[in-house]
Amino acid sequence: MNPDIASAIVRLTSAGILSDAQAAFFDRVARRGLVSIRFEIRALLYVGVLLLTSGVGLLVAEHQRQIGPLAIAAGIGLAALACFAWVIRKSAPFSWGAVESPNVAFDYVLLLGLLLLAADLAYGEVQFTVLGPRWAYHLLVVAVIYLAAAYRWDSRTVLGLALSTLAAWRGISISLVHGASAIDDAPLRANAIALGALYVGAAALSVRLDLKAHFEAVFANAGLLLLLGALVSGALEDRVAWPAWLLLLLVVAGLVMWLSLRLGRSLYFAEAVVAAYIGLVRLLFEPFQSSGASSIPLLLSALLGAGVLVLIAGAYRSMWARPESRER
């Protein structure tokens, strides 16, 4: 037990700030006699959802001839409906603000129902080819369902799934247009940049309009990963225009770092710094490609990496020192 915490509890109790019951509670926490296992429970529930959906997939793969496609589709659909019925019965009324989950299992039952629904739609598409050559729109339908469910039942987990599914739909659509063996990187980058900018804009609007403002981090992180990832890809892989991509990457990363410092968002700052570092590594190695020397750029990259760590740590300490950052 930390003696500073023990003495603080005694002082607060003597000053009448803490009651005897509160002091006893905090003393148990300080002595680790009362430990939260919420994270472990959530992790087990998440693993359980993954195991259940994997088990459904294995069951379908091994016994679809014996069971039949209609029976399989109906069974998965009924299981999904059972999950949704439980979620609807337990859920609080809709609100544009944050809504507390009724229990720790709520998000995971919702996630299980949505995954089963998506699996049922995918199985139906494979068996009955409803959309035919436009089967990729199945992912768009699933993404819209996920997005509606995330807002209705206030689930950041489902929102993240919706955003990743939407990004997957765009990627698969491009591969179908260009062919699996001749995918051009340019359309992929353009779509990633556009989608990333859209997600970042949604994050800003959710805060400005106070509509599910706590979804900001999910939108912004997904958007920055797409946006910065596409710019990094251009800086590393484009053999002709890589300097332009690098310049654009540094400009965008600098803007993100500046805004992150103003808003006190340490994760956004770290993502921008790491993206800029990866792009600068290309600049460090480029002059030595013809000579074949690798020790000098490796040393410079290591020094730059150390500087990046110092910069991130300093920014984090600066943000944490602000009262509003501690409140978040």
N, C-alpha and C positions, 0 to 999 in steps of 0.2 A: 504493500500500500504506500502511496506517495504521502510523506509526512506533511507536505504543503497543503494537500487537499484535506487531510484530517484536521489540521489547524484551522483551515478556512471554514470547515463545517462547524467547528466549535465556536469560532468567532461569530459566524452568522446566527448560530443558535442563541448565543449569549446576547446578541443585539436584538433578538426577537424577530429577525427576518425569516428564519426557518422555524417551523414548529417542531415539536419532538418527533412527530410521525415523519415529517419531511427529512429531518436530520437522520433518522434511522434508515430511511430509504436510500439517501445519498451515501450514507456510510456503507451500506451493503454493496452499492454500485462501486464505490471506491475500493472496497476490499475484494471486488470481483466475486462477491457472493451472489450477485444478480447479473446475469449476462444475457444479452439479447441474442436470440438465434433466428431472427427474422431473415437475415441473409441466407442462412443455410436452408431454411424452409422454402424460400423462394427459389433457390437453386435446385432443390429436390423436385419442386413442382415443375420447373422448366424442363428438367431432365425427364420427368414423367410424361410431359406432353410430347417430347421428342420420341420417347420410347413407344408411346401409344400410336402416334402417327406412323412410325417406322413399322410397328407390328401390323397395322392395317395394310400398309403397302406390301409387306411380305405375304400376308394372308391372301390378298388379291392376286399377287403374282403366282402363288403356288396352287391356288384352288379356284381360279376363275372359271375353268371349264366345268368343274363339278357344281359350282354355285350358280353360274350364269350371270351375264352382264347386267340384266335388269335387276336381279336380286341384289347384286353387289352395289349398284348405284342407289337402290332404294335403302339398303342397310346403312350405307355411309351417310346418306341424306338424313335418315331418321336419327342417327347418332349426333349429327350436327344440330338438328332441330332440338334434340334433348338438351344439348349444351346451351343453345340460345334461349330455350324456355327457362332454364335455371337462371341465366344471366338477367333476363327480363324481369323475372320474379324478384331477384335480389337487388336490382339496380335502383339507384336514386333517380329522381327526376332530372331531366336534362338541364344543364346550365352552361353558359359561356365562360364561367369561371372554373376554378379547380374543384373537382368533386372527389371526395374521399371514397376509396373502395370500401364496400361493406365488409369484406374480409380478405385475408391474404390470398385466398385461392381464386378470387373473382377474375383477375386479369388472365389467369392461366386457363380457366374454363372457357373464357371468351376466346383466347388464342387457340385452344383445342378445337372449338366449334368452327372457327374461321378456317383453320388448316384442313379440317375434314371437309368443309364446304368446297374449298379450293381443290382438294383431291377428288371430290365427287364430280366437280365440273370438268376437271382434266380427264378423268376416266371416261366420262360421257363423251367428251370430244374425241378421244382416241377410238372409242367403240363405235360411235354413231356419226363422227365427222360432221357435226352441225355447222361449223364455220368453214370447213373445207380448206382451201389454200390460205384463207385469212385466219388460220387458227391462232396466230400470235395475239389477236385481239382478245383472246381468252384471258391473257395476262392483264390487259387493260381493264376488263370487267372485274377481275379479282382485285386489282389495285383500287378501283372505285369502291368496291364493297368494303375493303379494309379501311379505306379513308373515312367512309361514312360511319363504320363501326367505331373507329378511333375517336371521332368527335362525339358520337352519341353516348358512348360509355367511357369517355375520358381516359383513354389508354395510350400512353406514350409508346409502349411496346408494340402495339398494333399499328400505330402511326409510322414507326420506323419500318415495319414490315411493308406497309403500303408504299412508302417512298422507294424502298429497294425494289419492290415488284414493278413499280412504274418505270424505274430505270432499266430493269431487265427487259420490259416490254419494248422500250426504245432500242436497246441493243440487239435484241432478236429480230425486230422489224428491219433494222438496217442489214443484218446478216442475210435475211431472206431476199432483200432487194438486190444486194450485190453478189450473193452467192457465198456459200460457206468457205470456198477455197480462194476467194479473191476479195476479201473484205478490205476496203480502203480505210485507213486510219482517220482520214480527214472528216468524214461524216460522223464517225464515233466521237471524235473530239468535239465537233460542233454541237452534237446533241448533248454531250456531257456538260459543256459550258452553258448551253441554254437551260438545261434542266437544273444545273447547280445554281445559276442565277435566279431561276424561278423559285427554288427552295429558299434561298437566302432572302428573296423578296417576301415570301410567305412568312418567314420568321419575323421580319421587320414589321409587316402588317399586323401579325397576330399580337405583337406588343403594342403597336401604336393604336390599334382599334380595340385593344383589350378583349380580344376574342380568343379564348384558350391561350392566354399569354404564356403559360407554362410549357406550351409546345415549342417555344422558340428554340430551345437547345436542340431538339430533334430535327427540326427543319434546317437550322443553321449548320449543324454538324454534317448532315447529309449533303447539304448544298456545297459546303466548303470542300468536302472530300471529292465530290464530282468536279467542281470548278478547278481547284488547285491540282487535282490529279490529272485532269486533261491538259492543263498548262505545263505540268511537269513532263507529261508524255511528249508534248511537242518539243520541249527543250532538250529532251534526251534522245528522241527517236527521229526527228525530222533532220535529215542530213543537209538540207539546203537552207531552210528558214529557221534553224534552231536559234540564232541570235535574236530574231524578232520574238520568238516564243519565250526566250529567257527574259528579254526586256519586259514583255507583257506580264510574265510570272512575277518578276520583282516588283513591278508597279502594283499588281493586285495584292501580292503578299504584304507589301508595305502599307497599303490602304487598310487591309484587314488588321494588321498589327496596331496601326494608329487607332482604329475604331475600337479594337479590343481593349487597349489601354484606357480609353475614355470610358468604356462601358464596364470595365472590370471583368472581362471574360478571359480567363487564363487559358482555357482549352483552345479557343479560337486562335489566340496569340501563338500557342505552341504549334498548332497545325500550320499556320502561315510561316513561322520561322523554319520548321522542318522542310516545308515545300521549297522555300527559297534556298535553303542549304543544299538540297538535292540538285536544284538547277545550277547552283554555283559550282558544284563538283564537276559538272560537265565543262564549265568554263576553265576550271583548273587543269583538267586532263587534256583539253583540246590542243594546246600548243605542243604537247609532248607526244602526240600520236605518231608523228613521222619519225621521231628519234627513237621511240621504243623505251625511253626511260620512264620508269614507274615510281621510283623511290621519292622523287621530289613532289609530284602531285599527291602521293599518298601521305607524305608528311604534312603538306599544306592542308589536305582534307582533314587530317586528324586535328590540326591546330584550329581549323575553322569549326570542326565539330565541338571542340572544347569551348570555343567562344559561344557557340549556339547554346550549349548547356548553361553557361554562365548567364547569358541573356535571358533565357527562359526562367531560370531561378530568380534572377533579379526582378523580372517583371512580375512573377508570382508573389514575391515578397512585397512589392510595391502595391499590388492590387489587394493583397490580404490585409495590408495595414489600414486600408480604408474601412470606416465603420459600415458603409453600405455593402461592401464585399463580404464582411463577416456575417452580416444579416442574411445574405443569400446562402 
